Each structure stands twice: as structure tokens, then as C-alpha cells.
């Protein structure tokens, strides 16, 4: 039986033991590059929303490349304030993760992020509000042996084949890896059997640790989404959030 809670609501660790659900979680990859950042992902009930950040002039700026940074593209403007405004409406906010991919200089970027989140504890700290948005860090991270030293409202993206200490493993939201490490498949037709076995082994190893799995860099096609579901991947990494939601909804209607 699958262990992972596949629905629109995500709890603090994405994990509910011995629960089987039909749908994986949508990860809105490089969300800031979408036509309507944040709102499109939120309205399509993405479980993870991703923003890449650079620390520039004492502020966290959102961009994939440093040359793409624009004055209005701060993390605060694009994500923190819109999320705070959702909570200010008094309406129910569906739970999701905000993944911050630190592109460089985590020594300054991570404290800056923590300072930003501390300004809104009821929005970003689940010790204060069980429905708060959980933030986790990907990209350039501190040493994994220090993960347990970070406060409750900061968690981390994990890597496969790492021997995490138990107290640091508790701080990991999910295990992520590059699909191209396992396959050069283009997303059409069938995934080669040998590649399938390699991916299954990776997923099974992560599940044995009690962690869900995301494969980034996978073909962004319906065939690949279905293949990921068949392989028990828990998170679909996509740039096509609306199309992916429609695909999953149609699948749900068939069951």
C-alpha cells in the first residue's frame, strides 16, 4: 500500500502512514516564470510552489539567472506579501509548501529569508498556526549535519544516497533528484525498462526513509506524468500547472 497522502492538503511532512490516495502533488517548477506567478499555482492547488532567489543589496530577489533580476521581483513582493494577503482575507487557505531555491550565497540569503518569515509568524510557522505555509530550502543549502539547528519554520529539500542523521532527516520535506541522472527518455512512448528499474529503486529507497519523491528535469508531458504516477513518485514537477491539474482531475473522475 502506498504511504503518501496524495491530495490537495499537505501536512507538515507530506507523509501520512498507510494512506493511499489517487493523486500525486503538483510542484509548480520555477513558478515565477509562469504567466501568472503564484496565483495560477495556488488556484490550481499546487502542493509545492518554487521560487529561485538571489541575495542582492540586502534583499532576496527572484530570478533563474542573476541577469534576469528586475527591481519589482523581490521574494517579498512576488510571494511573501501575496501569501500574507491570503491569510488576511479570513478565508480558508489551502495548505502548500513554498520551496525557496537559493542560487548562491546561502550564508547571507538564508538569514535574510528567516528574518522575512519571522515578520509573519502566523502565516509561516506551523507551531503557531497549524495551517501556516511551510517553507523549505533547496539549491545551495547549509551542511546537512546542521539542519536540525534551524527553527521549526525552516525545512529542507533532501538528496538521494545521503546518510542523514535521524535528527537532520526529520527536517527534510522530500527527496529530489534530476530525472536525467536515470534516463534520457523524451516523454513519448514507454520509459525504457532499465531506466524504470533505476527510478523505482531510488523511489523505494526514499520511501523507506519515509520521504516523498520529486524528479525534476523530467519530460513535461502527460505520458511522463502518468509514468511518474505508475512508478509511485509522489510529486509531479511541472511548468504546466493548469494542464497538469486538468490531467489529474480527469484521472480522478475515472476512479
Rosetta blueprint (number, residue, H / E / L):
1 X L
2 X L
3 X L
4 X E
5 X L
6 X L
7 X L
8 X L
9 X L
10 X L
11 X L
12 X L
13 X L
14 X L
15 X E
16 X L
17 X L
18 X L
19 X L
20 X L
21 X L
22 X L
23 X L
24 X L
25 X E
26 X E
27 X E
28 X E
29 X L
30 X L
31 X H
32 X H
33 X H
34 X L
35 X L
36 X L
37 X L
38 X L
39 X H
40 X H
41 X H
42 X H
43 X H
44 X L
45 X L
46 X L
47 X L
48 X E
49 X E
50 X E
51 X E
52 X E
53 X E
54 X E
55 X E
56 X E
57 X L
58 X L
59 X E
60 X E
61 X E
62 X E
63 X L
64 X L
65 X L
66 X H
67 X H
68 X H
69 X L
70 X L
71 X L
72 X L
73 X L
74 X E
75 X H
76 X H
77 X H
78 X H
79 X H
80 X H
81 X H
82 X H
83 X H
84 X H
85 X H
86 X H
87 X H
88 X H
89 X L
90 X L
91 X L
92 X L
93 X L
94 X L
95 X L
96 X L
97 X E
98 X E
99 X E
100 X E
101 X E
102 X E
103 X L
104 X L
105 X L
106 X H
107 X H
108 X H
109 X H
110 X H
111 X H
112 X H
113 X H
114 X H
115 X H
116 X H
117 X H
118 X H
119 X L
120 X L
121 X H
122 X H
123 X H
124 X H
125 X L
126 X L
127 X L
128 X L
129 X L
130 X L
131 X L
132 X L
133 X L
134 X E
135 X E
136 X E
137 X E
138 X E
139 X E
140 X L
141 X L
142 X L
143 X L
144 X H
145 X H
146 X H
147 X H
148 X H
149 X H
150 X L
151 X L
152 X L
153 X L
154 X E
155 X E
156 X E
157 X E
158 X E
159 X L
160 X L
161 X L
162 X L
163 X L
164 X L
165 X L
166 X H
167 X H
168 X H
169 X H
170 X L
171 X L
172 X E
173 X E
174 X E
175 X E
176 X E
177 X E
178 X E
179 X H
180 X H
181 X H
182 X L
183 X L
184 X L
185 X L
186 X L
187 X L
188 X L
189 X L
190 X L
191 X L
192 X L
193 X H
194 X H
195 X H
196 X H
197 X H
198 X H
199 X H
200 X H
201 X H
202 X H
203 X H
204 X H
205 X H
206 X H
207 X H
208 X H
209 X L
210 X L
211 X L
212 X E
213 X E
214 X E
215 X E
216 X E
217 X L
218 X L
219 X L
220 X L
221 X L
222 X H
223 X H
224 X H
225 X H
226 X H
227 X H
228 X H
229 X H
230 X H
231 X L
232 X L
233 X L
234 X L
235 X E
236 X E
237 X E
238 X E
239 X L
240 X L
241 X H
242 X H
243 X H
244 X H
245 X H
246 X H
247 X H
248 X H
249 X H
250 X H
251 X H
252 X H
253 X H
254 X H
255 X L
